[in-house]
Amino acid sequence: MQEIVEVPITGKMLNIKVGIGDKVKEGEVICLLESMKMENPILVPVSGVIKEIRVSAGQTVKTGDIIAIIEY
């Protein structure tokens, strides 16, 4: 099964904390998103393996954009 991690608020990706193939646990930080001059950690919703990353550091993103796909 797959979980799609989406951008919750419009902003700019500061950095990506995971890579393709990484094993992640629920609650870990997947990336940092800057919005309204605040850093917002985006958390992993389910434990699994990162299959895709669709954003990069410095990229401007909007609500609903896909950050990553996690296979669990």
Backbone as XML, in Angstrom:
<?xml version="1.0"?>
<chain id="A" units="angstrom">
  <residue number="1" name="MET">
    <atom name="N" x="0.841" y="-1.179" z="0.000"/>
    <atom name="CA" x="0.000" y="0.000" z="0.000"/>
    <atom name="C" x="0.888" y="1.245" z="0.000"/>
  </residue>
  <residue number="2" name="GLN">
    <atom name="N" x="0.304" y="2.353" z="-0.430"/>
    <atom name="CA" x="1.073" y="3.600" z="-0.515"/>
    <atom name="C" x="0.367" y="4.730" z="0.214"/>
  </residue>
  <residue number="3" name="GLU">
    <atom name="N" x="1.162" y="5.604" z="0.802"/>
    <atom name="CA" x="0.661" y="6.823" z="1.444"/>
    <atom name="C" x="1.269" y="7.999" z="0.698"/>
  </residue>
  <residue number="4" name="ILE">
    <atom name="N" x="0.429" y="8.934" z="0.261"/>
    <atom name="CA" x="0.912" y="10.124" z="-0.435"/>
    <atom name="C" x="0.983" y="11.268" z="0.577"/>
  </residue>
  <residue number="5" name="VAL">
    <atom name="N" x="2.179" y="11.859" z="0.718"/>
    <atom name="CA" x="2.374" y="12.984" z="1.641"/>
    <atom name="C" x="2.231" y="14.262" z="0.826"/>
  </residue>
  <residue number="6" name="GLU">
    <atom name="N" x="1.261" y="15.107" z="1.202"/>
    <atom name="CA" x="0.986" y="16.339" z="0.460"/>
    <atom name="C" x="1.393" y="17.568" z="1.257"/>
  </residue>
  <residue number="7" name="VAL">
    <atom name="N" x="1.617" y="18.653" z="0.539"/>
    <atom name="CA" x="1.955" y="19.935" z="1.149"/>
    <atom name="C" x="0.696" y="20.487" z="1.839"/>
  </residue>
  <residue number="8" name="PRO">
    <atom name="N" x="0.776" y="20.796" z="3.159"/>
    <atom name="CA" x="-0.412" y="21.301" z="3.856"/>
    <atom name="C" x="-0.668" y="22.796" z="3.665"/>
  </residue>
  <residue number="9" name="ILE">
    <atom name="N" x="0.412" y="23.571" z="3.435"/>
    <atom name="CA" x="0.274" y="25.026" z="3.256"/>
    <atom name="C" x="1.287" y="25.508" z="2.226"/>
  </residue>
  <residue number="10" name="THR">
    <atom name="N" x="0.923" y="26.547" z="1.500"/>
    <atom name="CA" x="1.817" y="27.116" z="0.501"/>
    <atom name="C" x="3.073" y="27.663" z="1.168"/>
  </residue>
  <residue number="11" name="GLY">
    <atom name="N" x="4.221" y="27.435" z="0.539"/>
    <atom name="CA" x="5.473" y="27.931" z="1.097"/>
    <atom name="C" x="6.661" y="27.512" z="0.253"/>
  </residue>
  <residue number="12" name="LYS">
    <atom name="N" x="7.820" y="27.497" z="0.904"/>
    <atom name="CA" x="9.070" y="27.160" z="0.226"/>
    <atom name="C" x="9.748" y="26.022" z="0.984"/>
  </residue>
  <residue number="13" name="MET">
    <atom name="N" x="10.159" y="24.987" z="0.253"/>
    <atom name="CA" x="10.860" y="23.864" z="0.859"/>
    <atom name="C" x="12.246" y="24.326" z="1.310"/>
  </residue>
  <residue number="14" name="LEU">
    <atom name="N" x="12.549" y="24.169" z="2.584"/>
    <atom name="CA" x="13.869" y="24.543" z="3.092"/>
    <atom name="C" x="14.858" y="23.398" z="2.900"/>
  </residue>
  <residue number="15" name="ASN">
    <atom name="N" x="14.478" y="22.212" z="3.346"/>
    <atom name="CA" x="15.313" y="21.044" z="3.088"/>
    <atom name="C" x="14.516" y="19.763" z="3.216"/>
  </residue>
  <residue number="16" name="ILE">
    <atom name="N" x="15.034" y="18.735" z="2.581"/>
    <atom name="CA" x="14.415" y="17.414" z="2.589"/>
    <atom name="C" x="15.276" y="16.534" z="3.485"/>
  </residue>
  <residue number="17" name="LYS">
    <atom name="N" x="14.669" y="15.907" z="4.469"/>
    <atom name="CA" x="15.417" y="15.138" z="5.469"/>
    <atom name="C" x="15.535" y="13.651" z="5.128"/>
  </residue>
  <residue number="18" name="VAL">
    <atom name="N" x="14.882" y="13.194" z="4.060"/>
    <atom name="CA" x="14.886" y="11.770" z="3.703"/>
    <atom name="C" x="15.299" y="11.596" z="2.246"/>
  </residue>
  <residue number="19" name="GLY">
    <atom name="N" x="15.628" y="10.375" z="1.896"/>
    <atom name="CA" x="15.973" y="10.044" z="0.516"/>
    <atom name="C" x="15.193" y="8.825" z="0.056"/>
  </residue>
  <residue number="20" name="ILE">
    <atom name="N" x="15.188" y="8.590" z="-1.235"/>
    <atom name="CA" x="14.505" y="7.421" z="-1.792"/>
    <atom name="C" x="15.144" y="6.166" z="-1.217"/>
  </residue>
  <residue number="21" name="GLY">
    <atom name="N" x="14.306" y="5.243" z="-0.762"/>
    <atom name="CA" x="14.790" y="3.992" z="-0.185"/>
    <atom name="C" x="14.968" y="4.042" z="1.324"/>
  </residue>
  <residue number="22" name="ASP">
    <atom name="N" x="14.880" y="5.240" z="1.910"/>
    <atom name="CA" x="15.026" y="5.367" z="3.365"/>
    <atom name="C" x="13.831" y="4.744" z="4.080"/>
  </residue>
  <residue number="23" name="LYS">
    <atom name="N" x="14.117" y="4.049" z="5.186"/>
    <atom name="CA" x="13.049" y="3.557" z="6.052"/>
    <atom name="C" x="12.712" y="4.678" z="7.022"/>
  </residue>
  <residue number="24" name="VAL">
    <atom name="N" x="11.433" y="4.980" z="7.157"/>
    <atom name="CA" x="10.990" y="6.053" z="8.040"/>
    <atom name="C" x="9.943" y="5.526" z="9.018"/>
  </residue>
  <residue number="25" name="LYS">
    <atom name="N" x="9.856" y="6.205" z="10.151"/>
    <atom name="CA" x="8.868" y="5.843" z="11.161"/>
    <atom name="C" x="7.861" y="6.964" z="11.300"/>
  </residue>
  <residue number="26" name="GLU">
    <atom name="N" x="6.634" y="6.605" z="11.610"/>
    <atom name="CA" x="5.571" y="7.588" z="11.822"/>
    <atom name="C" x="6.030" y="8.638" z="12.825"/>
  </residue>
  <residue number="27" name="GLY">
    <atom name="N" x="5.841" y="9.915" z="12.480"/>
    <atom name="CA" x="6.194" y="11.010" z="13.371"/>
    <atom name="C" x="7.547" y="11.643" z="13.090"/>
  </residue>
  <residue number="28" name="GLU">
    <atom name="N" x="8.390" y="10.985" z="12.271"/>
    <atom name="CA" x="9.684" y="11.580" z="11.911"/>
    <atom name="C" x="9.451" y="12.779" z="10.997"/>
  </residue>
  <residue number="29" name="VAL">
    <atom name="N" x="10.431" y="13.685" z="10.949"/>
    <atom name="CA" x="10.343" y="14.852" z="10.065"/>
    <atom name="C" x="10.801" y="14.446" z="8.662"/>
  </residue>
  <residue number="30" name="ILE">
    <atom name="N" x="9.939" y="14.666" z="7.673"/>
    <atom name="CA" x="10.281" y="14.329" z="6.286"/>
    <atom name="C" x="10.946" y="15.524" z="5.587"/>
  </residue>
  <residue number="31" name="CYS">
    <atom name="N" x="10.511" y="16.758" z="5.961"/>
    <atom name="CA" x="11.094" y="17.960" z="5.372"/>
    <atom name="C" x="10.697" y="19.181" z="6.204"/>
  </residue>
  <residue number="32" name="LEU">
    <atom name="N" x="11.343" y="20.298" z="5.907"/>
    <atom name="CA" x="10.987" y="21.568" z="6.541"/>
    <atom name="C" x="10.420" y="22.503" z="5.477"/>
  </residue>
  <residue number="33" name="LEU">
    <atom name="N" x="9.292" y="23.113" z="5.798"/>
    <atom name="CA" x="8.599" y="24.009" z="4.883"/>
    <atom name="C" x="8.519" y="25.392" z="5.533"/>
  </residue>
  <residue number="34" name="GLU">
    <atom name="N" x="8.980" y="26.409" z="4.816"/>
    <atom name="CA" x="8.885" y="27.780" z="5.321"/>
    <atom name="C" x="7.611" y="28.417" z="4.779"/>
  </residue>
  <residue number="35" name="SER">
    <atom name="N" x="6.810" y="28.925" z="5.690"/>
    <atom name="CA" x="5.579" y="29.602" z="5.298"/>
    <atom name="C" x="5.335" y="30.728" z="6.292"/>
  </residue>
  <residue number="36" name="MET">
    <atom name="N" x="5.057" y="31.914" z="5.811"/>
    <atom name="CA" x="4.815" y="33.091" z="6.652"/>
    <atom name="C" x="5.968" y="33.299" z="7.650"/>
  </residue>
  <residue number="37" name="LYS">
    <atom name="N" x="7.196" y="33.146" z="7.154"/>
    <atom name="CA" x="8.432" y="33.360" z="7.921"/>
    <atom name="C" x="8.602" y="32.390" z="9.090"/>
  </residue>
  <residue number="38" name="MET">
    <atom name="N" x="7.884" y="31.264" z="9.044"/>
    <atom name="CA" x="8.018" y="30.236" z="10.089"/>
    <atom name="C" x="8.432" y="28.917" z="9.451"/>
  </residue>
  <residue number="39" name="GLU">
    <atom name="N" x="9.278" y="28.159" z="10.161"/>
    <atom name="CA" x="9.658" y="26.825" z="9.702"/>
    <atom name="C" x="8.635" y="25.822" z="10.222"/>
  </residue>
  <residue number="40" name="ASN">
    <atom name="N" x="8.072" y="25.057" z="9.306"/>
    <atom name="CA" x="7.069" y="24.066" z="9.661"/>
    <atom name="C" x="7.585" y="22.672" z="9.328"/>
  </residue>
  <residue number="41" name="PRO">
    <atom name="N" x="7.784" y="21.820" z="10.337"/>
    <atom name="CA" x="8.208" y="20.455" z="10.032"/>
    <atom name="C" x="7.021" y="19.657" z="9.479"/>
  </residue>
  <residue number="42" name="ILE">
    <atom name="N" x="7.254" y="18.933" z="8.411"/>
    <atom name="CA" x="6.230" y="18.049" z="7.852"/>
    <atom name="C" x="6.588" y="16.638" z="8.329"/>
  </residue>
  <residue number="43" name="LEU">
    <atom name="N" x="5.636" y="15.974" z="8.976"/>
    <atom name="CA" x="5.906" y="14.682" z="9.603"/>
    <atom name="C" x="5.456" y="13.507" z="8.734"/>
  </residue>
  <residue number="44" name="VAL">
    <atom name="N" x="6.145" y="12.396" z="8.918"/>
    <atom name="CA" x="5.806" y="11.155" z="8.222"/>
    <atom name="C" x="4.500" y="10.617" z="8.819"/>
  </residue>
  <residue number="45" name="PRO">
    <atom name="N" x="3.464" y="10.373" z="7.988"/>
    <atom name="CA" x="2.172" y="9.916" z="8.516"/>
    <atom name="C" x="2.119" y="8.417" z="8.837"/>
  </residue>
  <residue number="46" name="VAL">
    <atom name="N" x="2.962" y="7.615" z="8.172"/>
    <atom name="CA" x="2.985" y="6.161" z="8.405"/>
    <atom name="C" x="4.424" y="5.655" z="8.317"/>
  </residue>
  <residue number="47" name="SER">
    <atom name="N" x="4.707" y="4.582" z="9.031"/>
    <atom name="CA" x="6.028" y="3.949" z="8.917"/>
    <atom name="C" x="6.097" y="3.200" z="7.597"/>
  </residue>
  <residue number="48" name="GLY">
    <atom name="N" x="7.265" y="3.264" z="6.945"/>
    <atom name="CA" x="7.423" y="2.577" z="5.665"/>
    <atom name="C" x="8.726" y="2.957" z="4.998"/>
  </residue>
  <residue number="49" name="VAL">
    <atom name="N" x="8.748" y="2.838" z="3.661"/>
    <atom name="CA" x="9.942" y="3.127" z="2.865"/>
    <atom name="C" x="9.600" y="4.220" z="1.852"/>
  </residue>
  <residue number="50" name="ILE">
    <atom name="N" x="10.484" y="5.218" z="1.735"/>
    <atom name="CA" x="10.286" y="6.307" z="0.771"/>
    <atom name="C" x="10.481" y="5.754" z="-0.642"/>
  </residue>
  <residue number="51" name="LYS">
    <atom name="N" x="9.442" y="5.847" z="-1.475"/>
    <atom name="CA" x="9.509" y="5.351" z="-2.856"/>
    <atom name="C" x="9.755" y="6.470" z="-3.855"/>
  </residue>
  <residue number="52" name="GLU">
    <atom name="N" x="9.212" y="7.666" z="-3.569"/>
    <atom name="CA" x="9.389" y="8.811" z="-4.466"/>
    <atom name="C" x="9.491" y="10.086" z="-3.648"/>
  </residue>
  <residue number="53" name="ILE">
    <atom name="N" x="10.287" y="11.026" z="-4.133"/>
    <atom name="CA" x="10.327" y="12.376" z="-3.572"/>
    <atom name="C" x="10.093" y="13.313" z="-4.753"/>
  </residue>
  <residue number="54" name="ARG">
    <atom name="N" x="9.093" y="14.164" z="-4.636"/>
    <atom name="CA" x="8.697" y="15.014" z="-5.766"/>
    <atom name="C" x="8.976" y="16.490" z="-5.560"/>
  </residue>
  <residue number="55" name="VAL">
    <atom name="N" x="9.719" y="16.828" z="-4.514"/>
    <atom name="CA" x="10.074" y="18.229" z="-4.264"/>
    <atom name="C" x="11.573" y="18.314" z="-4.020"/>
  </residue>
  <residue number="56" name="SER">
    <atom name="N" x="12.101" y="19.521" z="-4.090"/>
    <atom name="CA" x="13.524" y="19.715" z="-3.797"/>
    <atom name="C" x="13.684" y="20.981" z="-2.961"/>
  </residue>
  <residue number="57" name="ALA">
    <atom name="N" x="14.818" y="21.076" z="-2.279"/>
    <atom name="CA" x="15.093" y="22.238" z="-1.434"/>
    <atom name="C" x="15.089" y="23.505" z="-2.287"/>
  </residue>
  <residue number="58" name="GLY">
    <atom name="N" x="14.454" y="24.555" z="-1.770"/>
    <atom name="CA" x="14.377" y="25.823" z="-2.487"/>
    <atom name="C" x="13.154" y="25.962" z="-3.369"/>
  </residue>
  <residue number="59" name="GLN">
    <atom name="N" x="12.456" y="24.866" z="-3.581"/>
    <atom name="CA" x="11.282" y="24.878" z="-4.456"/>
    <atom name="C" x="10.083" y="25.524" z="-3.754"/>
  </residue>
  <residue number="60" name="THR">
    <atom name="N" x="9.335" y="26.348" z="-4.487"/>
    <atom name="CA" x="8.089" y="26.903" z="-3.973"/>
    <atom name="C" x="6.987" y="25.893" z="-4.246"/>
  </residue>
  <residue number="61" name="VAL">
    <atom name="N" x="6.196" y="25.599" z="-3.219"/>
    <atom name="CA" x="5.133" y="24.596" z="-3.342"/>
    <atom name="C" x="3.809" y="25.188" z="-2.885"/>
  </residue>
  <residue number="62" name="LYS">
    <atom name="N" x="2.733" y="24.566" z="-3.340"/>
    <atom name="CA" x="1.409" y="25.024" z="-2.932"/>
    <atom name="C" x="0.635" y="23.867" z="-2.307"/>
  </residue>
  <residue number="63" name="THR">
    <atom name="N" x="-0.400" y="24.210" z="-1.577"/>
    <atom name="CA" x="-1.232" y="23.218" z="-0.903"/>
    <atom name="C" x="-1.673" y="22.137" z="-1.891"/>
  </residue>
  <residue number="64" name="GLY">
    <atom name="N" x="-1.483" y="20.870" z="-1.497"/>
    <atom name="CA" x="-1.902" y="19.753" z="-2.330"/>
    <atom name="C" x="-0.802" y="19.170" z="-3.197"/>
  </residue>
  <residue number="65" name="ASP">
    <atom name="N" x="0.322" y="19.897" z="-3.367"/>
    <atom name="CA" x="1.452" y="19.328" z="-4.120"/>
    <atom name="C" x="1.939" y="18.087" z="-3.375"/>
  </residue>
  <residue number="66" name="ILE">
    <atom name="N" x="2.448" y="17.126" z="-4.116"/>
    <atom name="CA" x="2.938" y="15.889" z="-3.499"/>
    <atom name="C" x="4.396" y="16.070" z="-3.081"/>
  </residue>
  <residue number="67" name="ILE">
    <atom name="N" x="4.673" y="15.761" z="-1.810"/>
    <atom name="CA" x="6.025" y="15.807" z="-1.288"/>
    <atom name="C" x="6.717" y="14.473" z="-1.552"/>
  </residue>
  <residue number="68" name="ALA">
    <atom name="N" x="6.065" y="13.396" z="-1.120"/>
    <atom name="CA" x="6.672" y="12.073" z="-1.238"/>
    <atom name="C" x="5.592" y="10.994" z="-1.254"/>
  </residue>
  <residue number="69" name="ILE">
    <atom name="N" x="6.020" y="9.795" z="-1.682"/>
    <atom name="CA" x="5.163" y="8.623" z="-1.626"/>
    <atom name="C" x="5.876" y="7.589" z="-0.765"/>
  </residue>
  <residue number="70" name="ILE">
    <atom name="N" x="5.155" y="7.087" z="0.237"/>
    <atom name="CA" x="5.699" y="6.107" z="1.174"/>
    <atom name="C" x="4.990" y="4.784" z="0.953"/>
  </residue>
  <residue number="71" name="GLU">
    <atom name="N" x="5.755" y="3.711" z="0.792"/>
    <atom name="CA" x="5.180" y="2.381" z="0.670"/>
    <atom name="C" x="5.209" y="1.736" z="2.045"/>
  </residue>
  <residue number="72" name="TYR">
    <atom name="N" x="4.083" y="1.159" z="2.446"/>
    <atom name="CA" x="4.023" y="0.538" z="3.774"/>
    <atom name="C" x="3.314" y="-0.793" z="3.739"/>
  </residue>
</chain>
